[in-house]
Amino acid sequence: MRGLKEILEHGKFKQMKKQDWLVVCLVGVLLLVVMLPNGEKKQKETEANTEKATVSDSDRDYVNQLERRLERVLLRMQGVEDVSVMITIKDKGERVVEKDISRESSTTNETDTGGGSRSVTESKNTSVTVFTEQGTESAPYVQKELEPSIEGVVVVAKGGDKPRVKTEITEAVQALFAVEVHRIKVIAMGE
C-alpha cells in the first residue's frame, strides 16, 4: 500500500485500489471497536467499587464499636478520668466457606509369574464449595466469619502518666485483644 501521507497530500484517492480501500476501512472499524466503551466492564468496576466501600464501612464501624467499648471499660478503672482510644486493624477478617470434601482410595496387589509382587495405591481427593439458595441467587455457605485482626492500640488518658495506671491499661488491652505489648501505647492526656 502506498504511503498514506502521499495519498492525502496529492489527493490520489481515485487511484487507490480496492484492496487499499478495504485495508483502510478495516483499520477504521478496528479503531472504532477498540475505542468504544464497554458498558459491561464499567458496570462490573462500579459494582466492585461499591463492594469495597461497603467492606471498608463495616470495618470502620467494627473498629469504632471496639474503641467505644474499650473507652467505657477504661473509664471505670481507678485513676483514669478521661480517655480516648484508637485501634488499627491489619486485615479485613476472613470468611470460611463450607467445603464438601470427598476422598477415594483404592489399593491393587499384583503378583507376576516370577514370584514378584507389587502394591499400587491410588487416592483421589475432591473439594467442592457448598452453595445456598437465596431467592434466585446462590452464594457460598459461610461456615464462620473471623473478625479483623487488631494491629495496634493507642490509649490517651488522664492519669496515663502514672506507672500503675499505665500498666493496668496495657494489661487490660492485652487481655481484651490479644495484642503484643509493643503494639500498645498509653499516653498521658494533656490538660
C-alpha atoms as an extended CHARMM CRD file, in Angstrom:
* protein
*
       191  EXT
         1         1  MET       CA              0.0000000000        0.0000000000        0.0000000000  PROA      1               0.0000000000
         2         2  ARG       CA              1.2790000000        3.4400000000       -0.8890000000  PROA      2               0.0000000000
         3         3  GLY       CA              2.0730000000        5.8220000000        1.8970000000  PROA      3               0.0000000000
         4         4  LEU       CA             -0.9670000000        7.4550000000        3.4990000000  PROA      4               0.0000000000
         5         5  LYS       CA              0.8590000000       10.7700000000        3.5870000000  PROA      5               0.0000000000
         6         6  GLU       CA              1.3850000000       10.6510000000       -0.1960000000  PROA      6               0.0000000000
         7         7  ILE       CA             -2.2700000000        9.8710000000       -0.8370000000  PROA      7               0.0000000000
         8         8  LEU       CA             -3.5060000000       12.6620000000        1.4310000000  PROA      8               0.0000000000
         9         9  GLU       CA             -1.0570000000       15.2940000000        0.1180000000  PROA      9               0.0000000000
        10        10  HSD       CA             -1.6100000000       14.6820000000       -3.5900000000  PROA      10              0.0000000000
        11        11  GLY       CA             -5.3160000000       13.8050000000       -3.4800000000  PROA      11              0.0000000000
        12        12  LYS       CA             -4.8050000000       10.4380000000       -5.1400000000  PROA      12              0.0000000000
        13        13  PHE       CA             -7.9110000000        8.8340000000       -3.6290000000  PROA      13              0.0000000000
        14        14  LYS       CA             -9.2500000000        7.8170000000       -7.0230000000  PROA      14              0.0000000000
        15        15  GLN       CA             -6.0500000000        5.9220000000       -7.8510000000  PROA      15              0.0000000000
        16        16  MET       CA             -6.3710000000        3.6670000000       -4.7920000000  PROA      16              0.0000000000
        17        17  LYS       CA             -7.0780000000        0.0030000000       -5.4850000000  PROA      17              0.0000000000
        18        18  LYS       CA             -9.9830000000       -1.9080000000       -3.9350000000  PROA      18              0.0000000000
        19        19  GLN       CA             -7.5260000000       -3.7600000000       -1.7260000000  PROA      19              0.0000000000
        20        20  ASP       CA             -6.1760000000       -0.4540000000       -0.3610000000  PROA      20              0.0000000000
        21        21  TRP       CA             -9.6990000000        0.7950000000        0.3920000000  PROA      21              0.0000000000
        22        22  LEU       CA            -10.5300000000       -2.4610000000        2.1350000000  PROA      22              0.0000000000
        23        23  VAL       CA             -7.4600000000       -2.1890000000        4.3790000000  PROA      23              0.0000000000
        24        24  VAL       CA             -8.2930000000        1.4460000000        5.2460000000  PROA      24              0.0000000000
        25        25  CYS       CA            -11.8870000000        0.5020000000        6.1230000000  PROA      25              0.0000000000
        26        26  LEU       CA            -10.8100000000       -2.4690000000        8.2580000000  PROA      26              0.0000000000
        27        27  VAL       CA             -8.3240000000       -0.3240000000       10.1690000000  PROA      27              0.0000000000
        28        28  GLY       CA            -11.0700000000        2.2570000000       10.7730000000  PROA      28              0.0000000000
        29        29  VAL       CA            -13.5160000000       -0.3650000000       12.0460000000  PROA      29              0.0000000000
        30        30  LEU       CA            -10.8200000000       -1.8440000000       14.2920000000  PROA      30              0.0000000000
        31        31  LEU       CA            -10.1210000000        1.5820000000       15.7970000000  PROA      31              0.0000000000
        32        32  LEU       CA            -13.8500000000        2.1250000000       16.4460000000  PROA      32              0.0000000000
        33        33  VAL       CA            -14.2000000000       -1.2430000000       18.1740000000  PROA      33              0.0000000000
        34        34  VAL       CA            -11.1680000000       -0.6260000000       20.3620000000  PROA      34              0.0000000000
        35        35  MET       CA            -12.2510000000        2.8950000000       21.3150000000  PROA      35              0.0000000000
        36        36  LEU       CA            -15.9000000000        2.1380000000       22.1210000000  PROA      36              0.0000000000
        37        37  PRO       CA            -16.5480000000        1.9590000000       25.8760000000  PROA      37              0.0000000000
        38        38  ASN       CA            -17.5870000000       -1.4160000000       27.1790000000  PROA      38              0.0000000000
        39        39  GLY       CA            -20.7030000000       -0.9020000000       29.3320000000  PROA      39              0.0000000000
        40        40  GLU       CA            -20.4060000000       -4.3260000000       30.9770000000  PROA      40              0.0000000000
        41        41  LYS       CA            -16.8390000000       -3.6570000000       32.1110000000  PROA      41              0.0000000000
        42        42  LYS       CA            -17.8180000000       -0.2800000000       33.6030000000  PROA      42              0.0000000000
        43        43  GLN       CA            -20.7620000000       -1.8680000000       35.4110000000  PROA      43              0.0000000000
        44        44  LYS       CA            -18.5120000000       -4.5480000000       36.9380000000  PROA      44              0.0000000000
        45        45  GLU       CA            -15.9920000000       -1.8970000000       38.0380000000  PROA      45              0.0000000000
        46        46  THR       CA            -18.7940000000        0.1240000000       39.6660000000  PROA      46              0.0000000000
        47        47  GLU       CA            -20.1010000000       -2.9600000000       41.4870000000  PROA      47              0.0000000000
        48        48  ALA       CA            -16.5860000000       -3.8330000000       42.7060000000  PROA      48              0.0000000000
        49        49  ASN       CA            -16.0090000000       -0.2820000000       43.9800000000  PROA      49              0.0000000000
        50        50  THR       CA            -19.3710000000       -0.3310000000       45.7700000000  PROA      50              0.0000000000
        51        51  GLU       CA            -18.4930000000       -3.6480000000       47.4180000000  PROA      51              0.0000000000
        52        52  LYS       CA            -15.0880000000       -2.3260000000       48.5480000000  PROA      52              0.0000000000
        53        53  ALA       CA            -16.7300000000        0.7770000000       50.0290000000  PROA      53              0.0000000000
        54        54  THR       CA            -19.2290000000       -1.3880000000       51.9080000000  PROA      54              0.0000000000
        55        55  VAL       CA            -16.4720000000       -3.5700000000       53.3280000000  PROA      55              0.0000000000
        56        56  SER       CA            -14.4980000000       -0.5100000000       54.3970000000  PROA      56              0.0000000000
        57        57  ASP       CA            -17.5640000000        0.9790000000       56.0940000000  PROA      57              0.0000000000
        58        58  SER       CA            -18.2480000000       -2.2230000000       58.0020000000  PROA      58              0.0000000000
        59        59  ASP       CA            -14.6060000000       -2.4280000000       59.1100000000  PROA      59              0.0000000000
        60        60  ARG       CA            -14.7230000000        1.1780000000       60.2510000000  PROA      60              0.0000000000
        61        61  ASP       CA            -17.9520000000        0.5040000000       62.1740000000  PROA      61              0.0000000000
        62        62  TYR       CA            -16.3620000000       -2.5610000000       63.7940000000  PROA      62              0.0000000000
        63        63  VAL       CA            -13.2970000000       -0.5640000000       64.8860000000  PROA      63              0.0000000000
        64        64  ASN       CA            -15.4400000000        2.3340000000       66.1630000000  PROA      64              0.0000000000
        65        65  GLN       CA            -17.5230000000       -0.0790000000       68.2180000000  PROA      65              0.0000000000
        66        66  LEU       CA            -14.3850000000       -1.6410000000       69.7480000000  PROA      66              0.0000000000
        67        67  GLU       CA            -12.9770000000        1.7970000000       70.5370000000  PROA      67              0.0000000000
        68        68  ARG       CA            -16.1790000000        2.9220000000       72.2890000000  PROA      68              0.0000000000
        69        69  ARG       CA            -16.3830000000       -0.3010000000       74.3140000000  PROA      69              0.0000000000
        70        70  LEU       CA            -12.7300000000       -0.0450000000       75.3750000000  PROA      70              0.0000000000
        71        71  GLU       CA            -13.1900000000        3.6050000000       76.3640000000  PROA      71              0.0000000000
        72        72  ARG       CA            -16.1770000000        2.6540000000       78.5740000000  PROA      72              0.0000000000
        73        73  VAL       CA            -14.1430000000       -0.0940000000       80.2770000000  PROA      73              0.0000000000
        74        74  LEU       CA            -11.1010000000        2.1190000000       80.8350000000  PROA      74              0.0000000000
        75        75  LEU       CA            -13.2110000000        4.9660000000       82.2800000000  PROA      75              0.0000000000
        76        76  ARG       CA            -14.3000000000        2.5880000000       85.0510000000  PROA      76              0.0000000000
        77        77  MET       CA            -10.6860000000        1.9300000000       86.0490000000  PROA      77              0.0000000000
        78        78  GLN       CA             -9.3350000000        3.6180000000       89.1510000000  PROA      78              0.0000000000
        79        79  GLY       CA             -7.0340000000        6.5350000000       88.2780000000  PROA      79              0.0000000000
        80        80  VAL       CA             -8.4490000000        7.0900000000       84.7620000000  PROA      80              0.0000000000
        81        81  GLU       CA            -10.5860000000       10.2110000000       84.4300000000  PROA      81              0.0000000000
        82        82  ASP       CA            -10.8650000000       10.8510000000       80.6840000000  PROA      82              0.0000000000
        83        83  VAL       CA             -9.8270000000        8.5780000000       77.8230000000  PROA      83              0.0000000000
        84        84  SER       CA             -9.5640000000        8.4410000000       74.0420000000  PROA      84              0.0000000000
        85        85  VAL       CA             -8.7300000000        5.2420000000       72.1370000000  PROA      85              0.0000000000
        86        86  MET       CA             -7.5180000000        4.4920000000       68.6180000000  PROA      86              0.0000000000
        87        87  ILE       CA             -7.4140000000        0.9360000000       67.2650000000  PROA      87              0.0000000000
        88        88  THR       CA             -5.8570000000       -0.1210000000       63.9580000000  PROA      88              0.0000000000
        89        89  ILE       CA             -6.5420000000       -3.3990000000       62.1550000000  PROA      89              0.0000000000
        90        90  LYS       CA             -4.1440000000       -5.3340000000       59.9510000000  PROA      90              0.0000000000
        91        91  ASP       CA             -6.6190000000       -7.2300000000       57.7700000000  PROA      91              0.0000000000
        92        92  LYS       CA            -10.2510000000       -7.3410000000       56.7050000000  PROA      92              0.0000000000
        93        93  GLY       CA            -11.1360000000      -10.5200000000       58.5600000000  PROA      93              0.0000000000
        94        94  GLU       CA            -11.9480000000      -13.7560000000       56.8190000000  PROA      94              0.0000000000
        95        95  ARG       CA            -14.9770000000      -15.7690000000       55.7730000000  PROA      95              0.0000000000
        96        96  VAL       CA            -14.5110000000      -19.5250000000       55.9170000000  PROA      96              0.0000000000
        97        97  VAL       CA            -16.8000000000      -21.2530000000       53.4240000000  PROA      97              0.0000000000
        98        98  GLU       CA            -18.1160000000      -24.7810000000       53.7850000000  PROA      98              0.0000000000
        99        99  LYS       CA            -16.4710000000      -27.3650000000       51.5210000000  PROA      99              0.0000000000
       100       100  ASP       CA            -17.8610000000      -30.7480000000       50.5250000000  PROA      100             0.0000000000
       101       101  ILE       CA            -14.7740000000      -32.9570000000       50.5920000000  PROA      101             0.0000000000
       102       102  SER       CA            -14.7380000000      -36.4730000000       49.2160000000  PROA      102             0.0000000000
       103       103  ARG       CA            -11.8100000000      -38.8830000000       49.4000000000  PROA      103             0.0000000000
       104       104  GLU       CA            -11.4600000000      -42.1050000000       47.4360000000  PROA      104             0.0000000000
       105       105  SER       CA             -8.6930000000      -44.6290000000       47.8000000000  PROA      105             0.0000000000
       106       106  SER       CA             -8.0200000000      -47.9780000000       46.1830000000  PROA      106             0.0000000000
       107       107  THR       CA             -5.1750000000      -50.4700000000       46.5600000000  PROA      107             0.0000000000
       108       108  THR       CA             -4.2740000000      -53.0850000000       43.9920000000  PROA      108             0.0000000000
       109       109  ASN       CA             -1.9340000000      -56.0050000000       44.7720000000  PROA      109             0.0000000000
       110       110  GLU       CA             -0.2930000000      -57.6610000000       41.7720000000  PROA      110             0.0000000000
       111       111  THR       CA              1.8310000000      -60.8040000000       41.6030000000  PROA      111             0.0000000000
       112       112  ASP       CA              3.7140000000      -61.8040000000       38.4780000000  PROA      112             0.0000000000
       113       113  THR       CA              4.7170000000      -65.3080000000       37.3350000000  PROA      113             0.0000000000
       114       114  GLY       CA              8.3010000000      -64.8360000000       38.5030000000  PROA      114             0.0000000000
       115       115  GLY       CA              7.2460000000      -64.5260000000       42.1470000000  PROA      115             0.0000000000
       116       116  GLY       CA              7.4860000000      -60.7330000000       42.3440000000  PROA      116             0.0000000000
       117       117  SER       CA              4.6920000000      -58.6620000000       43.7450000000  PROA      117             0.0000000000
       118       118  ARG       CA              3.8030000000      -55.0170000000       43.9240000000  PROA      118             0.0000000000
       119       119  SER       CA              1.1350000000      -52.9260000000       45.5370000000  PROA      119             0.0000000000
       120       120  VAL       CA             -0.3790000000      -49.8750000000       43.8240000000  PROA      120             0.0000000000
       121       121  THR       CA             -2.3660000000      -47.3630000000       45.8510000000  PROA      121             0.0000000000
       122       122  GLU       CA             -4.4260000000      -44.6770000000       44.1450000000  PROA      122             0.0000000000
       123       123  SER       CA             -6.1310000000      -41.8550000000       46.0040000000  PROA      123             0.0000000000
       124       124  LYS       CA             -8.3720000000      -39.0630000000       44.7840000000  PROA      124             0.0000000000
       125       125  ASN       CA             -9.4420000000      -36.0270000000       46.7900000000  PROA      125             0.0000000000
       126       126  THR       CA            -12.0380000000      -33.5680000000       45.5780000000  PROA      126             0.0000000000
       127       127  SER       CA            -13.2900000000      -30.3960000000       47.2080000000  PROA      127             0.0000000000
       128       128  VAL       CA            -16.4080000000      -28.5030000000       46.1490000000  PROA      128             0.0000000000
       129       129  THR       CA            -17.7480000000      -25.2930000000       47.7210000000  PROA      129             0.0000000000
       130       130  VAL       CA            -21.2380000000      -25.6530000000       49.2130000000  PROA      130             0.0000000000
       131       131  PHE       CA            -23.7420000000      -23.0550000000       47.9830000000  PROA      131             0.0000000000
       132       132  THR       CA            -27.0310000000      -21.8870000000       49.4820000000  PROA      132             0.0000000000
       133       133  GLU       CA            -30.0150000000      -20.5870000000       47.5560000000  PROA      133             0.0000000000
       134       134  GLN       CA            -31.2810000000      -17.1290000000       48.4740000000  PROA      134             0.0000000000
       135       135  GLY       CA            -34.2320000000      -16.3880000000       46.2250000000  PROA      135             0.0000000000
       136       136  THR       CA            -32.9560000000      -16.5540000000       42.6650000000  PROA      136             0.0000000000
       137       137  GLU       CA            -29.3040000000      -16.1700000000       43.6530000000  PROA      137             0.0000000000
       138       138  SER       CA            -26.8750000000      -18.6620000000       45.1380000000  PROA      138             0.0000000000
       139       139  ALA       CA            -23.9940000000      -17.7840000000       47.4450000000  PROA      139             0.0000000000
       140       140  PRO       CA            -21.2900000000      -19.8030000000       49.1810000000  PROA      140             0.0000000000
       141       141  TYR       CA            -22.3260000000      -21.1350000000       52.5900000000  PROA      141             0.0000000000
       142       142  VAL       CA            -20.2320000000      -19.2890000000       55.1920000000  PROA      142             0.0000000000
       143       143  GLN       CA            -19.2140000000      -21.6750000000       57.9730000000  PROA      143             0.0000000000
       144       144  LYS       CA            -17.7110000000      -18.9590000000       60.1710000000  PROA      144             0.0000000000
       145       145  GLU       CA            -16.5380000000      -15.3690000000       59.9930000000  PROA      145             0.0000000000
       146       146  LEU       CA            -13.2880000000      -14.2780000000       61.5780000000  PROA      146             0.0000000000
       147       147  GLU       CA            -13.1320000000      -10.6760000000       62.7210000000  PROA      147             0.0000000000
       148       148  PRO       CA            -10.2950000000       -8.3990000000       61.5600000000  PROA      148             0.0000000000
       149       149  SER       CA             -7.0290000000       -8.8190000000       63.4760000000  PROA      149             0.0000000000
       150       150  ILE       CA             -6.0060000000       -5.8900000000       65.6410000000  PROA      150             0.0000000000
       151       151  GLU       CA             -2.6260000000       -4.4200000000       64.7850000000  PROA      151             0.0000000000
       152       152  GLY       CA             -2.1730000000       -1.7820000000       67.4550000000  PROA      152             0.0000000000
       153       153  VAL       CA             -3.8910000000        0.2520000000       70.1800000000  PROA      153             0.0000000000
       154       154  VAL       CA             -3.1830000000        3.7890000000       71.3720000000  PROA      154             0.0000000000
       155       155  VAL       CA             -4.7910000000        4.9840000000       74.6050000000  PROA      155             0.0000000000
       156       156  VAL       CA             -4.6500000000        8.6460000000       75.5980000000  PROA      156             0.0000000000
       157       157  ALA       CA             -5.8480000000        9.0010000000       79.1970000000  PROA      157             0.0000000000
       158       158  LYS       CA             -5.8130000000       11.4350000000       82.0760000000  PROA      158             0.0000000000
       159       159  GLY       CA             -3.7560000000        9.5560000000       84.6290000000  PROA      159             0.0000000000
       160       160  GLY       CA             -1.8490000000        7.7210000000       81.8890000000  PROA      160             0.0000000000
       161       161  ASP       CA              1.3890000000        9.2280000000       83.1860000000  PROA      161             0.0000000000
       162       162  LYS       CA              1.1830000000        7.1670000000       86.4120000000  PROA      162             0.0000000000
       163       163  PRO       CA              3.0860000000        3.8660000000       86.0950000000  PROA      163             0.0000000000
       164       164  ARG       CA              0.4100000000        1.8030000000       87.8770000000  PROA      164             0.0000000000
       165       165  VAL       CA             -2.3860000000        3.1470000000       85.6350000000  PROA      165             0.0000000000
       166       166  LYS       CA             -0.2680000000        2.6840000000       82.5060000000  PROA      166             0.0000000000
       167       167  THR       CA              0.4310000000       -0.9480000000       83.4440000000  PROA      167             0.0000000000
       168       168  GLU       CA             -3.2200000000       -1.6930000000       84.1770000000  PROA      168             0.0000000000
       169       169  ILE       CA             -4.3730000000       -0.1340000000       80.8860000000  PROA      169             0.0000000000
       170       170  THR       CA             -1.7540000000       -2.1190000000       78.9580000000  PROA      170             0.0000000000
       171       171  GLU       CA             -2.7490000000       -5.3700000000       80.6570000000  PROA      171             0.0000000000
       172       172  ALA       CA             -6.4480000000       -4.6980000000       80.0390000000  PROA      172             0.0000000000
       173       173  VAL       CA             -5.8480000000       -4.0810000000       76.3210000000  PROA      173             0.0000000000
       174       174  GLN       CA             -3.7080000000       -7.2310000000       76.1360000000  PROA      174             0.0000000000
       175       175  ALA       CA             -6.4160000000       -9.3050000000       77.7970000000  PROA      175             0.0000000000
       176       176  LEU       CA             -9.2000000000       -7.9720000000       75.5710000000  PROA      176             0.0000000000
       177       177  PHE       CA             -7.4890000000       -8.0070000000       72.1820000000  PROA      177             0.0000000000
       178       178  ALA       CA             -4.5100000000      -10.4020000000       72.4780000000  PROA      178             0.0000000000
       179       179  VAL       CA             -2.2050000000       -7.6460000000       71.2140000000  PROA      179             0.0000000000
       180       180  GLU       CA              1.5210000000       -7.8180000000       71.9220000000  PROA      180             0.0000000000
       181       181  VAL       CA              2.8000000000       -5.3070000000       74.4970000000  PROA      181             0.0000000000
       182       182  HSD       CA              4.9770000000       -3.4300000000       71.9920000000  PROA      182             0.0000000000
       183       183  ARG       CA              1.8410000000       -2.6910000000       69.9420000000  PROA      183             0.0000000000
       184       184  ILE       CA              0.0880000000       -0.9220000000       72.8350000000  PROA      184             0.0000000000
       185       185  LYS       CA              0.9230000000        2.6790000000       73.6670000000  PROA      185             0.0000000000
       186       186  VAL       CA             -0.5070000000        4.5160000000       76.6780000000  PROA      186             0.0000000000
       187       187  ILE       CA             -0.0760000000        8.2920000000       76.6710000000  PROA      187             0.0000000000
       188       188  ALA       CA             -0.9730000000       10.8970000000       79.2900000000  PROA      188             0.0000000000
       189       189  MET       CA             -3.7120000000       13.2700000000       78.1430000000  PROA      189             0.0000000000
       190       190  GLY       CA             -2.8330000000       16.9430000000       78.0780000000  PROA      190             0.0000000000
       191       191  GLU       CA             -4.8250000000       19.4860000000       80.0100000000  PROA      191             0.0000000000
